[in-house]
């Protein structure tokens, strides 16, 4: 669907699917159409999706760099960029990936604006990015207040700025940015199909999904296995609980950025859990649960091992080194031995800086040889566990084999009772019970 809009924007909007809800996601369709207009289809596809992925990773890094420090930001950004569920979101043409990128861009601009109040153009650009977030994916409508509230708390924590003053600053600069994007998209939509208001169908779809139970409802258990895409959500929930417990009453006043990120994540999680209970599968489907990825990694990155900022470069590389290797390469044992021999020939002095770096690299490789298979196999291990039997044991129910045996025994008894004497069915009943 979106590929067709990328290749034939005006035709799809005006003639093929007029008034369609997918065609109203202009914050995603317009950049895609521009890229496909400038490059060949294959190159445009790579540029578009790699650009979205890069925008999300760089925005997360900058936000955490200004809040927690460059080292923790770099480690969290690597974990975030190599996350398979982020790759799943940014590698296809659906709107979940671009929504994540726009949200993180808005958070980065708001953080930059809060560093030295008042960066007016940064606030206006943040409003434009937040409006683009909503106009790319209507599921973000309910989470729209979270970034402005984050800015209010951050300026209060860093500069003791009164909340009323920060609110008026947002209304003066952040609000016009949202309005500017809305007016621009309305003018473009009027040029394409003759209508100014372009986002009515997506908003109606969101409110319709939020009222009755959705017919495509999906629980948190898939074929008896838990949803593996919620692993980072559970990790972020644990980190948020630790942060708020450590800060106590100060967390309610928004004294630190880590507490603000934790409250943002818990607010988004509470809303999605409530919608999941009411029948809208926001957590049961991976492309809808990906909305939590920005808030999850912001909460994790802000609290990620503070000692990394003061550690020596050697120990920092020792900690960060295996992370990209998790996805980029595999090192076999015989290659490792060759590498050790090469390192030894390069510099025999173990105290030489080059030799120490080579030895530390070998240590990274040894660690990767063990942790890479374990980390990659974790989702398969989770899906391979007998979750159905665990649920049945917890509920006190019989196992699946016991239920099958009971059905076979009942079938054999019915055949023996109903079959006349000498009928082969009566003789077969004993075979069935066996």
SULVEN-V968856 format. One record per run of one state. SS is the DSSP state (~ for helix, > for strand, _ for the rest). FROM is the first residue (numbers start at 1). LEN is the number of residues. If there is no record, write none. Layout:
BEGIN
SS,FROM,LEN + SS,FROM,LEN
END
This chain:
BEGIN
_,1,1 + ~,2,6 + _,8,1 + ~,9,8 + _,17,5 + ~,22,3 + _,25,1 + ~,26,13 + _,39,2 + ~,41,27 + _,68,2 + ~,70,12 + _,82,2 + ~,84,7 + _,91,5 + ~,96,20 + _,116,4 + ~,120,17 + _,137,1 + ~,138,6 + _,144,1 + ~,145,15 + _,160,3 + ~,163,31 + _,194,6 + ~,200,12 + _,212,9 + >,221,2 + _,223,2 + >,225,2 + _,227,1 + ~,228,20 + _,248,2 + ~,250,4 + _,254,3 + ~,257,22 + _,279,7 + ~,286,18 + _,304,2 + ~,306,4 + _,310,3 + ~,313,16 + _,329,4 + ~,333,14 + _,347,6 + ~,353,32 + _,385,2 + ~,387,9 + _,396,4 + ~,400,19 + _,419,5 + ~,424,10 + _,434,1
END
